[in-house]
Amino acid sequence: MIVAKGGSQVRRKVLARTGRVAVLAAALMLVLTGCSAHDVERDLRFGWPTGITDQGTRMRVLWTWSSVAALAVGVLVWGLIFWICLRHRKKNDDIPRQTKFNLPLEITYTVVPFIIIVVLFWRTVVTENYVDKLTANPTKDPNTVVVKVVAFKWNWEFDYESNKGQATTYDSSTTALNTVGTSTQIPILVIPKGTKVRFIEHSQDVIHAFWVPEFLFKRDVIPYGTDATTRDNQFEITATTDGSFVGRCAELCGTYHSQMNFEVRVVDPDVFNKYLEALKQLGPNDPARQAEALTQAGMSACATTTHPFNTDRSLRAPTQPGTGASDAGGCT
């Protein structure tokens, strides 16, 4: 018995020493690779996309740490299973000691999962509230741009209603600055980087869905049979990464649903202001105003993430650039 006890103590010391070495090695690897805690958290995505908005980052962080918690619970359960299999494996034909009504263990197994659920629920609610948070009066807010997204079969119109508290209209007109997509022109939505953007979603016919994959967020566009936008779905994002990103309708809305694409461009605020000024000068009656305004603002007049679709119903091949559908402004 003494030898067995001594052997058990030796094994515990070896396991403890091995654990300390493993922790030290992990810490040393972290230091040597120059990874900060933020870098580790950013890379621990478990398949979740990175996202280009503050709201997307919050959702990614929630997903990351929920996955870490799930993995930790899994490792604990697997460890207990393997430990039971090894520690209490059959050694002889003697009946092992029977243990029941272990109150402390049963309380632990009840309380710990409850605490995990409460924490996950709380963090989910906090993240949802942040993602769904809306500015009280966005059209007069000096930090918010307001864009009305109008969906119709099968394209998009983007109305720039206000820019940081200032109404945006064409010269000698009360019409908001806007661009409209057609079967020969991809609608391009330009938004400023680092600025809060309120989207007001309005449908003229059926249910559509406004979806930019890099936003990590989509919301249906519901028709209410009225021009008023008081009941329309609304949300806000703050883009943190510039670039061009494809947008899609994510709700089956009819024949050309799959081709109902648009493009979002995240640009510096100065470029965004130049674009709005160019739209203002061109006026609402110029059908090529989108391409011309983009050019005047120093951007490409052509969509780079998608292309117009051919509406010829007799066509029996996928639409490709240059096959009969071309952007206004010379894009093909």
C-alpha positions in Angstrom: 0.0 0.0 0.0 2.8 2.4 0.8 4.5 1.7 -2.6 1.2 2.3 -4.4 0.7 5.5 -2.5 4.2 6.7 -3.3 3.7 5.7 -7.0 0.5 7.8 -7.1 2.3 10.8 -5.6 5.0 10.4 -8.2 2.5 10.3 -11.0 0.8 13.5 -9.7 4.1 15.3 -9.5 5.0 14.3 -13.0 1.6 15.4 -14.3 1.9 18.7 -12.5 5.4 19.3 -13.9 4.2 18.4 -17.4 1.3 20.9 -17.1 3.6 23.7 -16.0 5.9 23.0 -18.9 3.0 23.0 -21.4 1.7 26.4 -20.1 5.2 27.9 -20.1 5.8 26.6 -23.7 2.5 28.1 -24.9 3.3 31.5 -23.3 6.8 31.4 -24.8 5.4 30.7 -28.3 2.9 33.6 -27.9 5.8 36.0 -27.0 8.2 34.7 -29.7 5.6 35.0 -32.4 4.8 38.6 -31.4 1.1 37.9 -31.1 -0.9 40.2 -28.8 -4.1 39.2 -27.1 -6.0 41.2 -29.6 -4.4 39.4 -32.5 -5.2 36.0 -31.0 -8.8 37.1 -30.5 -9.1 38.4 -34.0 -7.8 35.2 -35.5 -9.9 32.9 -33.4 -12.9 33.1 -35.7 -13.9 29.4 -36.0 -15.1 29.9 -39.5 -16.9 33.3 -38.9 -16.1 36.0 -41.5 -14.1 39.0 -40.4 -16.7 41.7 -41.3 -16.2 45.3 -42.2 -18.4 47.1 -39.7 -18.3 47.8 -36.0 -21.5 45.8 -35.6 -20.0 42.9 -37.5 -17.0 42.9 -35.2 -19.3 42.7 -32.1 -21.0 39.7 -33.6 -17.7 38.0 -34.5 -16.4 38.5 -30.9 -19.6 37.0 -29.5 -19.3 34.0 -31.9 -15.6 33.6 -31.0 -16.0 33.5 -27.2 -19.1 31.4 -27.4 -17.1 28.9 -29.4 -14.3 29.0 -26.9 -16.7 28.4 -24.1 -18.2 25.4 -25.9 -14.8 24.0 -26.7 -13.7 24.4 -23.0 -16.8 22.5 -21.9 -16.2 19.9 -24.5 -12.6 19.4 -23.4 -13.7 19.1 -19.8 -16.3 16.5 -20.6 -13.9 14.6 -22.9 -11.2 14.7 -20.2 -13.6 13.3 -17.5 -14.7 10.5 -19.8 -11.1 9.5 -20.6 -10.1 9.8 -16.9 -13.0 7.6 -15.9 -12.1 5.0 -18.6 -8.5 4.9 -17.4 -8.8 5.4 -13.7 -11.7 3.1 -13.1 -11.0 0.5 -15.7 -11.6 -3.1 -14.7 -8.7 -4.6 -12.8 -10.3 -7.7 -11.2 -13.7 -9.2 -10.6 -14.3 -7.3 -7.4 -17.4 -5.1 -7.4 -16.2 -1.4 -7.2 -17.4 0.8 -4.4 -20.8 2.2 -5.2 -21.3 5.9 -4.7 -24.6 7.7 -4.9 -26.2 10.9 -3.6 -23.0 13.0 -4.0 -24.7 16.3 -3.2 -21.8 18.6 -3.8 -21.1 17.1 -7.3 -24.8 17.2 -8.2 -25.0 20.9 -7.2 -21.9 21.7 -9.2 -23.3 19.9 -12.3 -26.6 21.9 -12.0 -25.2 25.3 -11.1 -22.3 25.5 -13.6 -24.4 24.9 -16.8 -26.9 27.4 -15.5 -24.2 30.0 -15.1 -22.9 29.3 -18.6 -26.3 29.7 -20.1 -27.0 33.0 -18.2 -23.6 34.5 -19.4 -24.2 33.5 -23.0 -27.7 34.8 -23.0 -26.6 38.1 -21.4 -23.8 38.6 -23.9 -26.2 37.8 -26.8 -28.7 40.3 -25.6 -26.0 43.0 -25.2 -24.7 42.3 -28.7 -28.2 42.3 -30.3 -29.0 45.6 -28.6 -25.8 47.1 -30.0 -26.5 45.9 -33.5 -30.1 47.1 -33.4 -29.4 50.4 -31.8 -30.8 53.4 -33.7 -30.0 57.1 -33.4 -33.0 59.1 -32.1 -33.1 61.7 -34.9 -30.7 60.6 -37.6 -31.5 63.3 -40.2 -30.4 66.0 -37.8 -27.5 64.1 -36.2 -24.1 65.6 -37.1 -22.5 62.1 -37.0 -25.0 60.2 -39.2 -25.6 59.7 -42.9 -29.2 58.6 -43.9 -29.8 56.5 -47.0 -33.2 55.2 -48.1 -32.9 51.9 -49.9 -35.8 51.4 -52.3 -36.2 47.8 -53.6 -38.3 47.0 -56.7 -38.5 44.1 -59.1 -35.7 43.6 -59.8 -33.3 46.3 -58.8 -32.4 49.0 -56.3 -32.6 52.8 -55.8 -30.5 54.6 -53.3 -31.7 58.0 -51.9 -29.1 60.0 -49.9 -31.5 61.9 -47.6 -29.1 63.6 -45.3 -25.4 63.9 -44.7 -24.4 64.6 -41.0 -27.5 66.6 -40.2 -27.7 68.4 -43.6 -30.5 67.5 -46.1 -29.1 66.5 -49.5 -31.2 67.5 -52.5 -30.6 68.4 -56.1 -30.3 72.0 -57.0 -33.7 73.7 -57.4 -35.4 70.4 -56.3 -36.7 68.9 -53.1 -35.8 65.4 -54.4 -33.1 63.6 -52.4 -29.9 62.8 -54.2 -30.4 59.4 -55.7 -29.2 56.7 -58.2 -31.3 54.0 -59.7 -30.2 50.6 -61.0 -31.4 49.3 -64.4 -30.8 46.2 -66.4 -27.9 48.0 -68.0 -26.5 49.7 -64.9 -25.4 48.2 -61.6 -26.6 50.5 -58.8 -23.6 51.6 -56.6 -24.2 52.6 -53.0 -21.4 54.9 -51.8 -21.0 55.3 -48.0 -18.3 57.0 -45.9 -15.8 55.0 -43.8 -15.9 55.6 -40.1 -19.3 57.3 -40.2 -22.6 56.0 -38.9 -25.0 55.2 -41.7 -28.7 54.8 -41.2 -30.5 52.6 -43.8 -34.2 52.9 -44.3 -35.5 50.0 -46.3 -38.6 50.5 -48.5 -40.2 48.1 -51.0 -42.4 49.1 -53.9 -43.9 45.6 -54.6 -42.9 42.4 -52.8 -40.7 41.3 -50.0 -37.0 41.7 -50.8 -33.9 41.6 -48.5 -31.0 44.0 -48.3 -27.8 41.9 -47.8 -24.1 42.7 -48.0 -22.3 39.6 -46.9 -19.4 41.6 -45.4 -21.8 43.4 -43.1 -22.5 40.0 -41.5 -26.1 41.2 -41.4 -29.3 41.3 -43.5 -32.8 42.6 -43.0 -35.9 42.1 -45.1 -37.5 44.9 -47.0 -41.2 44.7 -46.4 -43.8 46.4 -48.6 -46.5 48.3 -46.7 -48.4 49.7 -49.6 -47.6 53.3 -48.8 -44.9 55.8 -49.6 -44.4 56.5 -45.9 -41.3 55.0 -44.3 -42.4 55.1 -40.7 -43.0 51.4 -40.6 -40.1 50.4 -42.8 -37.2 48.3 -41.3 -34.2 50.4 -40.4 -30.7 49.7 -39.1 -27.4 51.4 -38.7 -23.8 50.4 -39.5 -20.4 52.0 -39.2 -18.0 50.7 -41.9 -14.4 50.3 -40.8 -12.8 48.9 -44.0 -12.8 50.7 -47.3 -13.3 48.8 -50.6 -16.0 47.5 -53.0 -18.4 44.8 -51.9 -21.2 43.0 -53.7 -24.7 43.3 -52.3 -27.6 41.0 -53.0 -31.3 40.4 -52.5 -31.6 37.5 -50.1 -35.3 36.9 -50.4 -36.9 35.0 -53.3 -38.8 37.8 -55.0 -39.4 36.7 -58.6 -37.9 35.9 -62.0 -34.7 37.9 -61.7 -34.1 37.6 -58.0 -30.7 36.0 -58.4 -29.5 38.9 -60.6 -30.8 41.6 -58.3 -27.3 42.7 -57.3 -25.8 46.0 -56.3 -22.4 47.3 -55.1 -21.4 49.0 -51.9 -18.3 51.2 -51.9 -16.8 52.3 -48.6 -14.7 55.4 -49.2 -13.1 58.2 -47.2 -15.6 60.9 -46.1 -13.9 63.5 -48.4 -14.5 61.3 -51.4 -18.1 60.7 -50.3 -18.8 64.4 -50.0 -17.3 64.9 -53.5 -19.6 62.2 -54.8 -22.7 63.8 -53.3 -21.7 67.2 -54.6 -21.3 65.8 -58.1 -24.7 64.2 -58.0 -26.2 67.5 -56.8 -24.6 69.4 -59.8 -25.7 66.8 -62.4 -29.4 66.9 -61.4 -32.0 64.2 -61.2 -32.8 64.0 -65.0 -29.4 62.8 -66.1 -29.7 59.0 -66.6 -25.9 58.6 -66.5 -25.5 60.7 -63.3 -24.2 57.8 -61.2 -21.3 57.0 -63.6 -20.5 60.7 -64.1 -20.6 61.5 -60.4 -18.3 58.5 -59.6 -15.8 59.7 -62.2 -15.9 63.2 -60.8 -15.2 61.9 -57.3 -12.2 60.0 -58.5 -13.8 56.5 -58.5 -14.3 54.0 -61.2 -17.6 54.4 -63.0 -17.9 50.7 -63.4 -19.1 48.1 -60.8 -16.2 45.8 -60.0 -17.9 43.1 -57.9 -20.8 42.2 -60.2 -22.2 43.1 -63.7 -25.6 43.8 -65.3 -27.8 40.9 -66.4 -29.3 40.2 -69.8 -33.1 40.3 -69.6 -33.6 38.3 -72.8 -35.8 35.4 -71.6 -34.7 33.3 -74.7 -31.1 33.4 -73.6 -30.1 29.9 -72.5 -26.7 30.7 -71.0 -25.5 32.4 -67.8 -25.1 36.2 -68.2 -21.5 37.2 -68.6 -19.9 40.7 -68.9 -20.0 41.9 -72.4 -22.8 39.6 -73.6 -25.4 42.3 -74.4 -25.8 44.0 -71.0 -23.6 47.0 -70.3 -23.3 49.6 -67.7 -24.1 53.2 -68.4 -20.9 55.2 -68.7 -19.2 52.7 -71.0 -18.8 49.7 -68.6 -19.3 46.3 -70.1 
